[in-house]
Amino acid sequence: MMHKRYTKEQLTAVEAQRLAQEIAFGPVVFQVSRLMLKFGIFQLLADKRKGYTLQEISVQTGLTRYAAQVLLEASLAIGTILLEEDRYVLAKAGWFLLNDKMARVNMEFNHDVNYQGLFYLEEALLNGQPEGLKVFGGWPTIYEGLSQLPEQVQKSWFGFDHFYSDNSFSQALEIVFLHSPKRLLDIGGNTGRWATRCVQYNQEVEVTIVDLPQQLEMMRKQTADVPGAERIHGHGANLLDRTVPFPSGFDAVWMSQFLDCFSEEEATSILSRVAQSASKDSKVYIMETLWDRQPYETGSYCLTQISLYFTAMANGNSKMFHSDDLIRCIKNAGLEVEEIHDNIGLGHSILQCRLK
């Protein structure tokens, strides 16, 4: 399913030269476009098709003429706005930055969570450690420090995480509950959003979340007033400790956007313990955004870039999976893939597995 554009040159020499300069000025392009959103210029132009003059934009936004001018001229060259006579109007790319929720979520995530830390990407690649994380604190991975990150960073981190997962849950529930599980183990359940959807979807299921103790504290706060919260349980564990077994006796095991937080070796260790805790009748569901199984190439582009968040900020050694890599981990752990459900939500796949 990998997009054909990755197998041969797509650009003319002039287009390639332009792309090289877009890459060289990437940080400038990003910040200009972010501020066109923040200062309301894109919205202003969206509200009036005939557009506005430089002076009108300056007055409407409260920016100096100079500030408005440098943003507008850069945006013209970027391609997010157009100039019709002396009036600036919104271009298609600017419309998408304004109205495409995915673009907004990605931009906020990159600015608040990644931007400063990506300065240390080179060190992270050479050392195998999330060297960029030190801009926020001294934790070994971002997960230990998630509850202590600055408020805006937390907001953008969870906004990013929840945007992608929440858009997949409705379809995922139908797949998982097709087999009517009564007890479900949610490994890496984070703030309990999947568990909450499960107990609301099915009035009998009991869900146990396995995660770090500090994550379970956040989960308990998030689910305290949720109908069915009494059927959501927590099991604190360091998931990277290979000596720690997972609870057994569950009909289904669920992992959502979880294994991509670990190296292949670590993911195989986790899956091996899943296999050890599972019975021959247990179903194991792994939901991931696999970059080679995206319905549109833009999805593959986004996912391969997101991999560098894991490198610089999260843990230093994981990435968004290619399906071949994940399936190899599954097989090495003593499991086999029964079925793959693609095109879930915004590009997720669910790998339905069982014991070999």
N, C-alpha and C positions, 0 to 999 in steps of 0.2 A: 504493500500500500504506500510505500515511500514515494513522494512526489517526483515525477519525471524530471522536474527542473534541476534536480540535484545530480543528474547524470550527464549533463552537457551544458556548455556555455550558453547563457541566455541573453547576454548583453552585447551591444555593439561597443566598439572601442570608446566612442564618445560617452555612452551611458556608463561604461565601467569607470571611466575617468571621473565622471560626476559622482558615482557612488563612492569612489576613493576619497573625494573631498567631503562628502556627507559623513563618512566615517571619521575623518580627521576632525571635523567640527561637531561630532556627535554630542558632546556635552553642552555645547552652545545651543544647538538645535533643540535639545531636550528642555533646557531651562527657559529658553524663549517661549516655546510652545506651552510649557507649564504656566508661565506667567500670563500668557495671552488668555488662558483659562481663568487663572486666579483673579486677574484684574477685570474680568468680565468683558473683554474685547470681543472674543468669539461670540458670546451671548448677545452682545450689542449688535453685531453684524447679522446674527441669525434673526433678530427681531425686526430688521428692516432690510428688505431685499435690495433696495436702491443703495444701501450702504451709507457711510459717513465720510466726511473729509477728515483730514488730520486734526484740524482745529476742533471740530465737533467731537472727535474721539477723546481728545485731550480734556475738553470741558466735561464730557459725560463721565469719564473715569476718574477725574481728579488728578491725572498724571500730568507732569510737565509736558510741554510740546516736545522737548528733547526725548524724554523717556518713551512717550508714545511713538515718536518717529523711529527710533532705533528698533523698537519691537516690531513695528509695522513693516519696515523695510526688510528686516531679517525674515519675517514671516512670508513676505512676497517671494523671496528667493527660496525659502523652504517649500512653499507651495500650499500653505494652509489658507492664504487669502489671495485675492486678486485686486487689481486696480482698474477701475472703469472710469476713464477721464480723471477726475481728481477725487473719486470716491472709492473707498476700500470696501470690498464685499467678501463674503465668506466663500471659500472654495470647498470642494468635497472633503479633502483631508481635514480641514478645520471643522467641518460638520461632524465628522466621525469622532474627532477628539472631544467635541462637545457632547455628543449624544450617545456614543457607543460606551456602554457601561464597562465593558471589558477594557477598553483603552484607558478609561479614567482610573479603574482599579489598578491596572498595571503601572500607570504613571505614578500614582500615590505610593504604591509599594516600592517602586524603584527610587523615588525621591526620599521617602521617609526611612525606609529600611536599608536600602542598598547603596545609595549614592556615595556617602562618605567612605563606607567600608570598601567599596570597589577600588579605591586608591591602593589598597593592599592586596589586590588580586594576584599580582606577580609573586609576592611572598607566599600567599596561600597555595598557589600551584606548586611552588618549589618545596614547601614545608609540609604539605598535606594537612594543614591546620586552618581553621577559619580566622585568618589573621585580621580581617576587617572588623570582626566582632568587638575588638578592643575599643572601638569608638564609643561603644555603649557600656562595656563592662568586661570583667575578667573571667567569664564563665568558659568552660571547655567547649560547649556548644550553645547555640541560641536557645535550645529548649529548656535548659536549666535556668536561663535568665529571662524567659518569656514574661513571667509575671512581674518582673522588675524593670522591664524596658520603659522608656519614657512613654507617656500616655499617647501621644500622637503616633509614635512608632508602633505601639501595640495596636492602636486602632487600624492602621494601614496593614499590619501583618495579618490580623484576624479578618479584616475586610477582604483581603486577597484570598486567604484560605477559605473563608466561608462562601465567597462569591462562586468559586469554582465547584465546591462540593455541594452547596445547596441546590444548584441548578441540575444536579445529577440524582438527588436523593429520591425524587418521585418515581423515576424509572427503576432505580436500584431496589426500592422497596418491593416493587412488583416481582422482580427477579428473585430476590431472597425469600420472600414469603410465599412463593409458589410452592415451596416444599414444607410450609407450615412449621417452622422451628418454634419450639417452646422455650428453649434456652439458647441465648446468643452471646458469644464472647466477642467484644469489640476491643481489638488490640490497637492501642494508640488513639483512644477515643477522644482525646483532647478535652474540649469544653462540653461534650455530651450532646452535640447537635444531632448526630445520627441516632444515638440512643433515644433521644427525645422523640424523633420522628418514628422510631420503631414502636415505642409504647403507645403512641397516639394512633398508629396504623393498625396495631393488633392489641386487643385488650387482654391477652393472656401471656404474651412473651415476657420473659425476664431477661434483662440485659446486664451483663457485667463488663465494666470498662477496665482494661489493664493499661496503666500509664504511670508516669512518675508521680510520686505523692503530691508534689506542688501543683501538678496539672489536675489531679483529682480534687484538690481544694477549690480550684477555679470551677471545675465541673459541678461540684456540689452547690456552689453559689449560683451558677447559671441555671441549674435545674430545680432549685429549691421549691419554686412555686408552680412547677409544670405538672399538669394532670398526668398521673401515672409515675411520678417521681419515685414512689415507693418500690417500683419495679426496676429501678436503675441502681446498680450496685458498683462499688469501686474495689479494685484490687491493686494496691500500690506495688510497683516493681521497677527495678532498673532493667529495662528491656535489653540492654547491651551486655548484661551479666549472663554469660553462657551457662552458668550453674543454676540459674533461676528458672524453674519449670513454669509452664503456664497452667492455669486451672483446667481441669478436664471435666467431662460429662456434658459437653455442649453439643447441640444439634447443628449449630452453624458457627463459623468463625468469620469475622468481618475485619478487613483492614482497608481503610480508605485514605488515599494520599499519604500513606504511612511508610511503605518500604522505600520510597524514593528519598527518605530522610537518612538512609544508611548506605554504606558501601555494599558491594555485592557480597563480600564475605560476611558482613554483619547481617544482611538480609537473609542469606542462606542459613545462618545460625538461628535467626528468629523463626524462619519457616520450618526448620528442623524441629524446634520445640513445639511449634504448632502441630506438626505431624505426630510427635510423641504424645501430645495431649488429645489428639483426635481419635475417634473410633472409625470403624470401617463404613459407618453410615453417615458420618459427619460431612457436611459441605463446607468448603473453605472458599470465601469470596474475597478477591483482591481487586480493588478499584484503583486504577492509576491512569494518568494521562500519558499515554505512550506516544512518543514523538513521531514514530514511523507509521502510526495507525490513525492519523488525523484525517478527517474528511476534506479539509482545506489546508493548503500549504501555509497559510498565515498561522495556523495552529502549531505546525511544526516549527516555524520560525520563533514563535513566542516561547515554546517549551525548551528549545535548545539554548536560548538566552537565559531562561530562568535557571538552568543548570548551574550557571555561574554564581547565583545567589547561594546555593549550597556550598560551593567552593569557598567563596570569600567570607560568608556570613554565618552559615548554619552549622557546618560540621567539618568542612574541608575535604570530604571524600565521597560525597554522593552526587547524584544527578537525576534528571528525568530519564526514565528507562527507555531504551529501545526494546521492543517486545522480545527479541531473541535473547537478550541478556536476562530479562526477568524470567522467561520460561526456563532458561538454564538453571537459574537459582532454585526455581520450584522443583525441577527434576532432581537436582542434587540434594534437596532436602527430603526426598522420599515421597513427594506428591506428584500428581499428574494433572494436566489440564483436561477437563471434560469438555468445556465449551468456552468460547470467548464472545462476549456481547460488546459490540462496538457502538460508537455514536450515542453514548449515554451523555445526556446533558450537553455540556460545551466541549465535548471531545474526550470524555473518559471511556475507558474500556473496563469491563468486569471479567476477570479470569475466574471461572468457576472450577474449583479443584477438588480432588479427593485423594485419599491414600492410594499409593500404588498397589 
